[in-house]
Amino acid sequence: MTQKDMKISWVPQGGQATKVQTLAPTTEPQGSGLPSPTWMVGCGNMGGAVLAGWRAAGVDLAALTIIRPSGMPIEGIRTVKALADAGATPKLVILAVKPQSLEDVEGQLRSHAGSGTVIVSMLAGVTVASLRKRFPEAAAIVRVIPNLPVAVRRGVIGLYGESLDEVTQKQIGELFARLGYTIWLNDEAKLAALGALGGAGPAYVARFVRALAKAGEAQGLSSATAATIALETVFGTAWLAASSGDTMDALATQVASPNGTTEAGLAVMDRDSVLDQLVAVTIEAAARRGAELAEEAEASSLA
Ligand SMILES: NC(=O)c1ccc[n+]([C@@H]2O[C@H](COP(=O)([O-])OP(=O)(O)OC[C@H]3O[C@@H](n4cnc5c(N)ncnc54)[C@H](OP(=O)(O)O)[C@@H]3O)[C@@H](O)[C@H]2O)c1
């Protein structure tokens, strides 16, 4: 089906995609769950974050089996060490391994991924075409690029799929919409852009918070106080901006009085667009690496 750039929703559902209705825990009705059976292959940082978000959203995880070599148990969820022990053919497979582990998983998974199985892959840089070569019989292949704040249901989630019927697209979209701002993209290249910005973004924001905290320490605050002030400032600013819908320029103007302290700081930050340039080359580097990973995955699927 033809997909459009379609914003599904903020959490909680409904309301303007560009505004946060509330940041309080949501109270949506429980009940929607994963198709039975669902397998999650790999459950590290990102798989674990998705699970945490679904749990917080009250998604029924009874149908889920996790496959991970360590067999490290996850409370309340059936966990096995090998695909051979996973059980009946899955309706949904969520791939949450590193791209480097795909070769290993592929051989074992292919025979389970038939015409009744939808594959949702989180693997950054591994294209639908590459996945399709590995799992030619699968009913549909969807790529998802989440980011770590899905764990607290404030994630950014990009989706792109091929061979999807409308019902499946809706079901998958709704599952991920429980984890934050979810958008279907109509062009796989845009998914890479979303990954460079939203997928990697929490790491850049974390660095910015750390830099704020270090600067606060240099002004004489204790390290713990500076860290808390830096984090709360970024959190509060994001909350305010999302709630008010004000542009970032308008927000900065509200803080900066003419010739005041903030303006003195902004003059440094804005000089020669130094911050814009730093962020632009940072995101470009992430996008370039994403393209390299896609090429490596493509090469290995042809090998
Ligand atoms: N981290 C992010 O912010 C982010 C953002 C967007 C997309 N992604 C994508 O998410 C994927 C997972 O990243 P991650 O950061 O969660 O990696 P991770 O923390 O290293 O987790 C990898 C998981 O894969 C499992 N695994 C390894 N070999 C396996 C095999 N042969 N069969 C089954 N499971 C296997 C590991 O099992 P054990 O637990 O038993 O060791 C672990 O649970 C990557 O493809 C990445 O591109 C990540």
The ligand as an SDF file (V2000), in Angstrom:
LIG
                    3D

 48 52  0  0  0  0  0  0  0  0999 V2000
   20.5900    1.6820   21.1060 N   0  0  0  0  0  0  0  0  0  0  0  0
   19.9200    2.6030   20.3800 C   0  0  0  0  0  0  0  0  0  0  0  0
   19.7180    3.7600   20.7930 O   0  0  0  0  0  0  0  0  0  0  0  0
   19.3050    2.2020   19.0520 C   0  0  0  0  0  0  0  0  0  0  0  0
   18.5140    3.1280   18.3330 C   0  0  0  0  0  0  0  0  0  0  0  0
   17.9100    2.7070   17.1200 C   0  0  0  0  0  0  0  0  0  0  0  0
   18.1360    1.4240   16.6540 C   0  0  0  0  0  0  0  0  0  0  0  0
   18.9330    0.5680   17.3660 N   0  0  0  0  0  0  0  0  0  0  0  0
   19.1620   -0.7850   16.8380 C   0  0  0  0  0  0  0  0  0  0  0  0
   18.7360   -1.7090   17.8030 O   0  0  0  0  0  0  0  0  0  0  0  0
   19.4860   -2.9190   17.6450 C   0  0  0  0  0  0  0  0  0  0  0  0
   19.9070   -3.4340   18.9980 C   0  0  0  0  0  0  0  0  0  0  0  0
   20.7940   -2.4720   19.5880 O   0  0  0  0  0  0  0  0  0  0  0  0
   21.0900   -2.5200   21.1360 P   0  0  0  0  0  0  0  0  0  0  0  0
   21.7430   -1.2280   21.4660 O   0  0  0  0  0  0  0  0  0  0  0  0
   19.8680   -2.9370   21.8870 O   0  0  0  0  0  0  0  0  0  0  0  0
   22.1550   -3.7300   21.1920 O   0  0  0  0  0  0  0  0  0  0  0  0
   22.5990   -4.6060   22.4600 P   0  0  0  0  0  0  0  0  0  0  0  0
   22.3000   -3.8750   23.7180 O   0  0  0  0  0  0  0  0  0  0  0  0
   24.0060   -5.0250   22.2010 O   0  0  0  0  0  0  0  0  0  0  0  0
   21.6470   -5.8950   22.3830 O   0  0  0  0  0  0  0  0  0  0  0  0
   21.8290   -6.8770   21.4280 C   0  0  0  0  0  0  0  0  0  0  0  0
   20.9700   -8.0590   21.7940 C   0  0  0  0  0  0  0  0  0  0  0  0
   21.1520   -9.0500   20.7760 O   0  0  0  0  0  0  0  0  0  0  0  0
   21.2610  -10.3160   21.4170 C   0  0  0  0  0  0  0  0  0  0  0  0
   21.9510  -11.2400   20.5170 N   0  0  0  0  0  0  0  0  0  0  0  0
   23.2290  -11.2490   20.1100 C   0  0  0  0  0  0  0  0  0  0  0  0
   23.4490  -12.2750   19.2590 N   0  0  0  0  0  0  0  0  0  0  0  0
   22.2520  -12.9150   19.1190 C   0  0  0  0  0  0  0  0  0  0  0  0
   21.8190  -14.0530   18.3980 C   0  0  0  0  0  0  0  0  0  0  0  0
   22.6440  -14.7270   17.6180 N   0  0  0  0  0  0  0  0  0  0  0  0
   20.5270  -14.4310   18.5120 N   0  0  0  0  0  0  0  0  0  0  0  0
   19.6650  -13.7350   19.2790 C   0  0  0  0  0  0  0  0  0  0  0  0
   20.0160  -12.6560   19.9980 N   0  0  0  0  0  0  0  0  0  0  0  0
   21.2970  -12.2550   19.9150 C   0  0  0  0  0  0  0  0  0  0  0  0
   21.9810  -10.0430   22.7120 C   0  0  0  0  0  0  0  0  0  0  0  0
   21.6900  -11.1140   23.5940 O   0  0  0  0  0  0  0  0  0  0  0  0
   22.1130  -11.1580   25.1450 P   0  0  0  0  0  0  0  0  0  0  0  0
   21.2240  -10.1760   25.8120 O   0  0  0  0  0  0  0  0  0  0  0  0
   21.8370  -12.5530   25.5250 O   0  0  0  0  0  0  0  0  0  0  0  0
   23.5710  -10.7780   25.1780 O   0  0  0  0  0  0  0  0  0  0  0  0
   21.3110   -8.7220   23.1320 C   0  0  0  0  0  0  0  0  0  0  0  0
   20.1230   -8.9650   23.8260 O   0  0  0  0  0  0  0  0  0  0  0  0
   20.6650   -2.6050   16.7220 C   0  0  0  0  0  0  0  0  0  0  0  0
   20.4810   -3.2350   15.4890 O   0  0  0  0  0  0  0  0  0  0  0  0
   20.6380   -1.1010   16.5780 C   0  0  0  0  0  0  0  0  0  0  0  0
   20.9970   -0.7040   15.2600 O   0  0  0  0  0  0  0  0  0  0  0  0
   19.4980    0.9240   18.5450 C   0  0  0  0  0  0  0  0  0  0  0  0
  1  2  1  0
  2  3  2  0
  2  4  1  0
  4  5  1  0
  4 48  2  0
  5  6  2  0
  6  7  1  0
  7  8  2  0
  8  9  1  0
  8 48  1  0
  9 10  1  0
  9 46  1  0
 10 11  1  0
 11 12  1  0
 11 44  1  0
 12 13  1  0
 13 14  1  0
 14 15  2  0
 14 16  1  0
 14 17  1  0
 17 18  1  0
 18 19  2  0
 18 20  1  0
 18 21  1  0
 21 22  1  0
 22 23  1  0
 23 24  1  0
 23 42  1  0
 24 25  1  0
 25 26  1  0
 25 36  1  0
 26 27  1  0
 26 35  1  0
 27 28  2  0
 28 29  1  0
 29 30  1  0
 29 35  2  0
 30 31  1  0
 30 32  2  0
 32 33  1  0
 33 34  2  0
 34 35  1  0
 36 37  1  0
 36 42  1  0
 37 38  1  0
 38 39  2  0
 38 40  1  0
 38 41  1  0
 42 43  1  0
 44 45  1  0
 44 46  1  0
 46 47  1  0
M  CHG  2   8   1  16  -1
M  END
$$$$
